[in-house]
Amino acid sequence: MKKVFLVITILFFSLDSFSQSPQLWGMTEVGGTNGRGTIFKIYGDGTGYQTAYSFDTLTGATPQGNLVFCEGKFYGVTIGGGLWNRGVIFSFDPQHSVFTDLFDFDNTTGYQNLGSLIVASNNVLYGMNSAGGIFLRGSIFSFDINSLQFSMVHEFINSDGYWPTANLVEADQQTLYGLTAFGGTYGLGVLFSLNTTNNNLLNLYSFSQGTGGDPQGALIKSDNGKFYGLTSGGGHGNHGVLYSYDPDSNLYLPLHYFDRINGRLPLNSLLKADNGLFYGVTMRGGINDLGILFSFDPLTNTFFKLLDFNGFNGKYPRCNLMQASDSIVYGLTYQGGIHSGGTLFSYNPSTNIFSKIIDMGQTSYGGPIGKLLEVDSTLYNYTNDIDRKQLMYISPNPATSSLTIHLAEGSGDSEITIFTVMGKKVYSTLLKNCSLKLNIDFDPGIYFVRVETRFGSVTQKLMID
């Protein structure tokens, strides 16, 4: 049975928020009041830094991966702390600054979660542990944020891969794709699919030395239906490979071989930017062997090195890049900068300008991990107002191929914006009447539709099947 999501979040904000630098959230694995990591927020121009939460040993320490945002809260994982010192699943309510230890990992459930959670289209969190479980090879798990129910989905063994280090990717409502760093036919990892209906896992491809092995980052899905990813080793000189995988034909293709000069040892995921290019970083290689920033055109398979990290602007980038609503790409380096604790940087794809925004590594923040997450503060600074609920109606919801957005009569010129759950803007238009029919070309999942009218502002959740 389909579950219809009609939860409505009401917003109050000024038009000035659209011209403001994006608010970015992230985590560090060290620093903070207890020295066990932090959740922080900062604006894209480097102002407004604030430690929102300091992790501790009792309720979870040393966070890993990315924050994800769902139903007004952040969710994430730690690899330390908690009841058994095996890490926890946590939530953080940014409106009330409330941190909650939701689940404590142990040896049986699996532990050492080095990747990130994902929010599936059914509003269930999925993640992977790199170690533990019955076979001591890690596990896939799910966590229902409504019932707070933890479930073991799959326990890895050597043949189907083990030691996953990234996050899963949802292809449709029943299928997740993922990677392991080891195991498989050649012991260098596998690419697999998981049916969430019957928890059946299929080993689709075993990585090898010649064409790329030991994938550390996650897959990304492109508009052409293919998945793209990075391996940290294998290929020419064992420096890593950028590859594609076509799930329809089960075809794996190495597209670029990394080397010492043009970057080596990529430990993260690619970013699919709004200009159609992929962007990424390598942890080592380049002129200074401190890592590089690069772009890749999937239409022509053209690789281009954009920047050599030099220590002052950061070094050893291992965090995923993100693109904010201002179309700027933001990232973090693990080390380097004035305090040797990493840097937060930006890259403008339109002007090809790289900027170091801040130097990390002071007492309050250091050792940045994961990728930054942009979340409009109006998505969690909300209040219920029954009158404002009448401003917008979306039909159908959930939607498949098309939908209609209806506005209250007399709304006037209205701006409609659609965001992903990660805060990325995927559609925006100015509406001069009271209805808009929209053909859907978004990936399946959960979105937020925000409208500004002369009566006020409102956001509703939209489900795309």
C-alpha positions, 0 to 999 in steps of 0.5 A: 500500500502506498503511503501518502505524505501530506505533512505540511511545514509552514514558513515565515521569512523575508525575501532577503533570505534569497540574497543571503549566502547559503547556510551550510551545516557540517561535522568535525570528528575532533574538537568541541567542548569534549574533544569528540567532534562537533556539529557546526553551521556557517554561511558560505561567505565564512561568516556566522560560524557556530558550534551547534553541538559537541559530541561526547562519549556517553551519547556518541562520539567521533561522527563520520559521513554526512548529515542528512535532513528529514522532517526538520531534523538532522540524522547521522552516525558516530563510530565511537561512544554510546552504550557499547562504545561502538557508535550510535545513530543520532538525531539533532533538532536544530530548532531546539538544539536537542541531540538524541541518541536513537540507537546504540551499535554493538558487535552483533548489529555491526559497527564502524560506520564509515559512510553516511545514512540515506533517507529512502523514499519511504522515509526510512534511513539506510546505512552500512557498517564496515565491521561486526555482524555474525560474519564479522564483515559488516552489515546493511541496516535500516532505521525507521525514524517514526517507530524508532525500529532498527532492522538488520537488512543484510550481513556481508560475507567474503563472496558478496563483498565486505567493508563498505565505507560509503553510503547507499544510493536509491535507484527506485522505491525497491532498489538500492545500490552500493559498494564494498571496498573488499571481497568479491572475485578479486578481493578488491570490492564489489558493486551490488544492488539490494532489493528492499522488498525481500532484502535480496543482495546481488553482486553485480560487478567485482572490482579488479586491479587493472580496471580499478579496485577498493572503491571508497566513495559512493555511486552517483546516478546520472541523467543518462541512467548510468552510475559513476564512481571512483576507486582509490586503487587499481588502474595505471600505477594503482592510483585509482580510476573514475568509472561508469556502470550501466545497470541495464547492460551490466557494463562497467567501463573505466573512463579515466586513470588517475596518476601522480601529477593529475591526482591519485587516491580519491577517497570520496564521491563525485558531485553532479553539478547543475552545469552537467559536469562532475566535480571531485577531489583526490586526497593525494597527487598533483604538483605538491602531492597534496591532492587536487580539485578536478572536473569530468565531462560525462558526455565527452569523458574529458578530465580536467585538473582545476587546482593543486592543493598546496597546504595553505589552501588545504591538503588531503581533501577526503570530504565530498563536495556539494553545490549550494543554491548559489551554484557555488561548489563547497568543500573541506580539506582534512588538513592544511591551512593556517592551523593545520586542521583543514580548510573550508573552500569554494569553487565557482564553476562559472568563473573558475575561481577558487577561494579559501573561506576559513581555516579549520583546526582551532579548539572549537572545530577541526578534522572536518569529515563528510560533506557540507549540507545546505538547509534553509533555516525556514525548513526547521524554524516553523510554526503551525498556522491553519490559515496558511495551510490553504495557500497551496495544494499539490495534486497528486501527491505522491506524483509520478509523471506530472503534478499540479500546484494550486494556489489560493485565489488572489495570491498574485505573482508567486515564486515557487521553488522545489528543493531536495531533502539535501537542500539543493534547489532543483526547480524555480519559477515565477507564477502569475496565476493560481495553478501550475502544471509541471511535468516531472523529470526529477529522480524518485524521492522526497522533495519540498515545494516552497511558495511565496505569495502576497499572503505569506509563505508555505512549504509542503512535502512532495513525494515523487514515485 
